Amino acid sequence: MHRPRVRDASAVQGVYLTVGLAVAAFFPFLALYLRDDHGLDESQIGVVLALTAAARMVANPIWGHLSDTRIGRLTVLQIGLAGSAAAAFMLNAAAAVPAITLLMVAQAFFMDAQEPNIDAIALEHLGEDRMSDYGRIRGWSSLTYASGCLLFGAILQRFGIRWAMPLYALSTLLVLAWSTTVVRDRPHALERHGRLGSVGAVFRHAPRFWGFLVAAVLVWTAFNAAWNFIGPRIEDQGGGPFLIGLGTALGGVAEVPVMRSSSRLQRRLGLRMVYMAGCIVYGLTFLLWGSVSDPAVLSVLAVFEGIGFSLLFTTGVVVVGRLLPRSLYSTGNAVGQMVSFGIGPILGAGLGGFVYQHLGARTLYLSACVLALGAALVAWFALATPALSEPDVRH
């Protein structure tokens, strides 16, 4: 059985530790940053986020193909980190909506080179026999995410929300510096890719991937509709950046034990049941967010979002590993994220901003709940194959 070297393990775990800080500076405060620092209303925020999601859709297959077949995963990751940090630094100087949108699109394009390649590096590092242990490594990111949410929430409450993007850019440069400790990979020499390059190869190798993507688009549309406007909802009920940071920190804390135990859950229950559980937890969380008006309670309820995210994200990455050969890991993860963080935000954020502003928060969160529960139903059928639905008896 392949056993990763200790130095390699430390390098990969360090990437997850540092990237958690960058995520903490970006996602919890983004809608509040656009509204309070740049003056965008909810509908405009939804449009901007939808356009950034469209940029991610374009970027994902490009980065995935370059990573797996041309210049390697680590090189693409480092390009993405540098480009994303540069765009984030420039955002504070933007005043007009077109300039803000252009920089957000550029930032999203480069940001999309990061997570799929980090996950592909982790899967390659673990190997086929230890792939279910992905959650144990990914849990390190949740630990620093939780700490970062609390720290950055306090900083932004004290010094102003306009520091959100500089904090993200500095955190991203920290990831870039640590990434130099990772062993540089070489792209895989694949057979002739045929149409659509390595993206086409993913679907030819695993036709069932289509069903998995349908479930993903439903649950991540629901997530983006709900998550992108929980910050404004907390603020509208009398909260602020610190309360937002506290809630997301609690969610991050919940992620750590769930991610670290995800390997046991997947081996005991199978990937299908764990993925469905994540969809159901999300649905119930969104329902509660729409029913509660107290800002402190809304913040505390984010703990359940962390549980749902842990179940879905760790399972989704391992599904890619089970369905595809290692030569297609980056592309498979990129296609998955093209749906999860491309189509999902286009539909969720784009329509969610309009619904939040014109139909109200309750309508938005009830709709998100229905979509998430629908994703659980689709996953029941889409993942009904022995490799995904049966317990992993090898362990």
C-alpha positions in Angstrom: 0.0 0.0 0.0 1.3 3.4 -0.9 2.2 5.6 2.1 2.8 9.3 1.5 6.0 10.7 2.8 5.8 12.9 5.9 7.3 15.9 4.2 4.8 15.7 1.4 1.9 15.4 3.9 3.1 18.5 5.8 3.3 20.5 2.6 -0.2 19.5 1.5 -1.7 20.1 4.9 0.0 23.5 5.0 -1.7 24.5 1.8 -5.1 23.7 3.3 -4.2 25.6 6.5 -3.3 28.8 4.7 -6.1 28.7 2.1 -8.6 28.6 5.0 -7.6 32.1 6.0 -8.1 33.4 2.4 -11.6 31.9 2.2 -12.4 33.4 5.6 -11.5 36.9 4.4 -13.5 36.6 1.2 -16.8 34.6 1.2 -18.5 35.7 4.5 -18.1 39.4 3.9 -18.3 39.7 0.1 -21.9 40.8 -0.2 -21.5 43.3 2.7 -18.3 44.6 1.1 -20.1 45.3 -2.2 -23.1 46.9 -0.5 -21.6 49.0 2.3 -18.2 49.9 0.7 -19.2 50.2 -3.0 -22.9 51.1 -2.6 -24.5 48.3 -4.6 -28.0 47.2 -3.8 -29.0 43.5 -3.6 -30.1 43.2 -7.2 -26.8 44.7 -8.4 -24.9 42.4 -6.1 -26.7 39.5 -7.6 -25.8 40.5 -11.1 -22.2 41.0 -10.2 -22.0 37.6 -8.5 -23.7 36.0 -11.4 -21.2 37.5 -13.8 -18.3 36.3 -11.7 -19.9 32.8 -11.7 -20.0 33.0 -15.5 -16.3 33.8 -15.5 -15.7 30.7 -13.3 -17.7 28.6 -15.7 -15.4 29.7 -18.5 -12.2 29.3 -16.4 -12.8 25.9 -14.9 -12.4 23.7 -18.0 -9.5 25.9 -19.2 -7.6 25.6 -15.9 -8.5 21.9 -15.6 -7.2 21.1 -19.1 -4.0 23.1 -18.5 -3.4 21.4 -15.1 -3.8 17.8 -16.2 -2.3 17.9 -19.7 -0.1 21.0 -20.2 1.7 22.8 -17.4 0.8 20.9 -14.2 -1.4 21.5 -11.2 1.0 23.4 -9.0 1.9 25.9 -11.7 -1.7 26.6 -12.5 -2.5 26.9 -8.7 0.3 29.5 -8.3 -0.8 31.5 -11.4 -4.3 31.6 -9.9 -3.2 32.7 -6.5 -1.1 35.6 -7.9 -3.8 36.8 -10.3 -6.5 36.6 -7.7 -4.5 38.6 -5.2 -3.7 41.3 -7.7 -7.3 41.8 -8.7 -8.4 41.9 -5.0 -5.8 44.6 -4.2 -7.2 46.8 -7.0 -10.9 46.4 -6.0 -10.8 49.1 -3.3 -9.8 51.7 -6.0 -12.8 50.9 -8.2 -15.7 53.3 -7.9 -18.0 52.7 -10.9 -20.1 49.5 -11.2 -18.5 48.5 -14.5 -15.0 48.7 -13.0 -16.1 46.8 -9.9 -17.7 44.1 -12.1 -14.6 43.8 -14.3 -12.3 43.3 -11.4 -14.6 40.9 -9.7 -14.7 38.9 -12.9 -10.9 38.9 -13.2 -10.6 37.9 -9.6 -13.0 35.0 -10.0 -11.3 33.8 -13.2 -8.0 33.4 -11.3 -9.6 32.2 -8.1 -11.0 29.2 -10.0 -7.5 27.9 -10.6 -7.1 27.2 -6.9 -9.5 24.8 -5.2 -9.7 22.1 -8.0 -5.9 21.9 -8.1 -5.5 21.9 -4.4 -7.9 19.0 -4.2 -6.3 17.2 -7.1 -2.9 17.5 -5.5 -4.4 16.0 -2.3 -6.0 13.1 -4.1 -2.8 12.3 -5.9 -0.9 12.5 -2.6 -3.3 10.1 -0.9 -3.5 7.6 -3.6 -6.4 5.2 -4.4 -6.2 3.2 -1.2 -6.4 6.2 1.2 -8.7 8.5 -0.8 -11.4 8.4 1.8 -9.0 10.2 4.1 -9.4 13.4 2.1 -11.7 14.9 4.8 -8.9 14.6 7.4 -6.7 16.8 5.3 -9.4 19.2 4.2 -10.4 19.6 7.9 -7.2 21.7 8.4 -8.7 24.4 6.1 -11.9 24.5 8.2 -9.9 25.1 11.3 -8.1 28.2 10.0 -11.4 29.2 8.2 -13.2 29.3 11.6 -10.3 31.2 13.3 -10.1 33.6 10.3 -13.8 34.4 10.3 -13.7 35.4 13.9 -10.5 37.4 13.6 -11.5 39.2 10.3 -15.0 39.8 11.6 -13.6 41.7 14.6 -11.1 43.6 12.4 -13.8 44.7 9.9 -16.2 45.6 12.7 -13.5 47.9 14.2 -11.8 49.3 11.1 -14.5 49.0 8.4 -15.6 46.6 5.7 -13.3 48.1 3.0 -10.4 46.1 4.5 -12.0 42.8 3.4 -10.3 42.6 0.0 -6.8 43.7 1.2 -7.1 41.0 3.9 -8.1 38.5 1.3 -5.2 39.5 -1.0 -2.6 39.2 1.8 -4.0 35.8 2.8 -3.8 34.6 -0.8 -0.1 35.7 -1.0 0.5 33.6 2.1 -0.9 30.6 0.3 1.3 31.3 -2.6 4.4 31.5 -0.4 3.6 28.1 1.2 2.8 26.4 -2.1 6.5 26.5 -2.9 7.0 23.7 -0.4 4.8 21.3 -2.5 6.5 18.9 -4.9 6.0 20.1 -8.4 4.0 17.7 -10.5 4.2 16.9 -14.2 1.2 16.9 -16.5 -0.1 13.5 -17.5 0.5 12.3 -21.1 -3.0 11.1 -21.9 -4.2 9.4 -25.0 -5.8 11.5 -27.7 -8.5 13.5 -26.0 -10.8 13.8 -28.9 -13.5 16.5 -28.8 -13.4 19.0 -25.8 -10.0 17.7 -24.7 -9.8 16.4 -21.1 -13.3 17.7 -20.4 -14.8 15.4 -23.0 -12.6 12.5 -21.6 -14.3 13.0 -18.2 -17.8 12.3 -19.6 -16.7 9.5 -21.9 -15.0 7.7 -18.9 -17.9 8.3 -16.5 -21.3 8.9 -18.1 -22.8 8.8 -14.6 -21.0 12.1 -13.9 -24.0 13.9 -15.6 -26.4 12.8 -12.9 -24.1 13.9 -10.2 -23.8 17.3 -11.8 -27.6 17.7 -11.9 -27.8 17.1 -8.1 -24.9 19.5 -7.6 -26.5 22.3 -9.6 -29.6 22.1 -7.5 -27.9 22.1 -4.1 -25.3 24.7 -5.0 -28.0 27.0 -6.5 -29.8 26.8 -3.2 -26.6 27.4 -1.3 -25.7 30.5 -3.3 -29.1 32.0 -3.1 -29.1 31.5 0.7 -25.4 32.1 1.6 -24.7 35.2 -0.5 -27.5 37.2 1.3 -27.1 35.9 4.9 -24.7 38.8 5.6 -27.1 41.5 4.5 -30.0 39.6 6.3 -28.0 39.6 9.6 -27.2 43.3 9.1 -30.8 44.2 8.2 -31.9 42.6 11.5 -29.4 44.8 13.5 -26.2 42.8 13.3 -22.8 43.7 11.8 -19.5 42.2 10.5 -18.5 40.8 13.9 -21.7 38.8 14.2 -21.4 37.6 10.6 -17.8 36.5 11.4 -18.9 34.8 14.6 -21.6 32.8 12.8 -19.3 31.7 10.0 -16.6 30.9 12.6 -19.1 28.6 14.3 -19.8 26.9 11.0 -16.1 26.5 10.4 -15.6 24.9 13.8 -18.4 22.4 13.1 -16.6 21.6 9.8 -13.5 20.3 11.5 -14.9 17.2 13.3 -17.4 16.4 10.5 -14.6 16.5 7.8 -12.3 14.5 9.9 -15.0 11.9 10.5 -16.1 11.9 6.9 -13.9 9.0 5.9 -15.6 6.8 8.5 -19.0 8.0 7.4 -18.2 7.2 3.8 -16.9 3.8 4.6 -19.8 3.0 6.8 -22.7 4.5 4.8 -21.4 4.9 1.3 -20.9 8.1 -0.6 -24.5 8.3 -1.8 -26.0 8.5 1.7 -23.5 11.0 3.0 -24.1 13.3 0.0 -27.8 13.1 0.5 -27.4 13.9 4.2 -25.5 17.0 3.3 -28.3 18.2 1.0 -30.9 17.6 3.7 -28.9 19.5 6.3 -28.6 22.4 3.9 -32.3 22.4 3.2 -33.2 22.5 6.9 -30.7 25.2 7.6 -32.1 27.4 4.8 -35.6 26.9 6.2 -34.4 28.1 9.6 -32.6 31.1 8.1 -35.9 32.2 6.6 -37.9 31.7 9.7 -35.7 33.4 12.3 -35.3 37.2 12.6 -33.0 37.6 15.6 -29.5 38.4 14.2 -27.7 36.5 17.0 -29.8 33.4 16.4 -29.3 33.7 12.6 -25.5 33.9 13.2 -25.5 30.8 15.5 -27.5 28.8 13.0 -24.5 29.0 10.6 -23.1 26.0 12.6 -25.5 23.8 10.6 -24.3 25.3 7.3 -20.8 24.1 8.3 -22.0 20.6 8.8 -23.8 20.5 5.5 -20.9 21.9 3.6 -18.5 19.4 5.2 -20.7 16.4 4.1 -21.2 17.7 0.6 -17.7 19.0 -0.2 -15.7 16.1 1.1 -18.0 13.6 -0.5 -18.1 15.4 -3.9 -14.3 15.4 -4.2 -14.1 11.6 -3.4 -16.9 11.0 -5.9 -14.6 12.5 -8.6 -11.8 10.3 -7.3 -13.9 7.1 -7.5 -15.4 7.8 -10.9 -12.3 9.0 -12.7 -8.6 8.0 -13.2 -6.0 10.1 -11.5 -5.0 11.6 -14.9 -8.3 13.4 -14.9 -8.5 14.5 -11.2 -8.0 18.3 -11.9 -10.4 18.3 -14.8 -13.1 16.3 -12.9 -12.8 18.7 -10.0 -12.9 21.7 -12.3 -16.0 20.4 -14.1 -17.7 19.8 -10.7 -16.8 23.3 -9.6 -18.0 24.7 -12.9 -21.4 23.6 -11.9 -21.1 24.1 -8.1 -19.5 27.6 -8.2 -20.4 28.5 -11.8 -23.9 27.6 -12.7 -25.0 27.5 -9.1 -24.0 31.1 -8.3 -25.3 32.4 -11.7 -28.8 31.0 -10.8 -28.6 31.3 -7.1 -27.0 34.8 -6.7 -28.5 36.2 -9.8 -32.1 35.3 -9.0 -31.5 35.4 -5.2 -30.7 39.1 -5.2 -33.9 39.9 -7.0 -36.0 37.7 -4.8 -34.4 39.0 -1.6 -35.0 42.7 -2.6 -38.5 42.3 -4.1 -40.1 39.2 -2.6 -38.4 39.1 0.8 -36.1 36.9 2.7 -38.7 34.3 3.7 -39.5 33.5 0.0 -35.8 33.3 -0.8 -34.9 30.9 1.9 -38.0 28.7 1.5 -37.1 28.3 -2.2 -33.5 27.4 -1.3 -34.8 24.7 1.1 -37.0 23.2 -1.7 -34.0 23.1 -4.1 -31.7 21.5 -1.6 -34.2 18.7 -0.8 -34.7 18.2 -4.5 -31.0 17.7 -4.8 -31.1 14.9 -2.2 -33.8 13.2 -4.3 -31.7 13.4 -7.5 -28.6 12.2 -5.7 -30.5 9.0 -4.6 -30.9 8.0 -8.2 -27.7 9.6 -9.7 -25.3 7.9 -7.3 -27.0 4.5 -7.3 -23.9 2.6 -8.3 -21.9 0.1 -6.1 -18.8 2.3 -6.1 -20.8 5.2 -4.7 -23.7 3.7 -2.7 -22.1 0.7 -1.0 -19.9 0.9 2.2 -16.2 0.7 1.5 -15.3 -2.8 2.7 -11.7 -2.4 1.8 -11.2 -0.6 5.1 
